[in-house]
Amino acid sequence: AYSFNWDKFLWTKNFHYEKFYAWVPENNFRMLLGHRATADWGKFTFGVSEAALVNNKAPWTYYLPIPFVPTYLYQYLENINEASNIATEIDITWNVSDKIKIYLEYYMDDRPWPKLDQNFKKPKWDEWWWKVGYQAGMEWKNAFKSPKLTLFTEYTRISQYTYTSWHPGDEWLPGLDWTHKGRFLGDPLGPDADRLNIELFWE
């Protein structure tokens, strides 16, 4: 992995970039790779992340450590859809004050938008499943005017078939779902799920 900061990059107050590679051992070769960029504009922080789970069919171009190049670009250049499972995420954080911040996130796993018919309406049965997740949360320090309290609230929604390497009508590609030994990589919240989290932290 590597990362760097860049103060006053273009019109931003602070720009941060990181790129990583991680081996995910299982029956066959798998690698988890990705990158993330964040930029501050006043009270707002914008972020973009991309992660890819690749198998032994992935060409060497996937492993180039060049910053900013989307992994999706490598996939289309090589035209190998069986080599990777790629997810993209965009988020925004509003730093209301030193004590309150609110954040929103949209996660796209292969199918970022619902498929529409000729009349631009969603059909009754959509064979192109909408594979997304989204999240909204807030952190409130000095909650209820108590300097020892911090309140965290967060709602997360993961749609059906998210984290899988297939949708109905496709053959399943083994090794390209977001799991390791049956457990999800990262957060354990699975597909077709909702979660509301409320924490009151006292120090």
Disulfide bonds with the S-S distance in Angstrom:
none
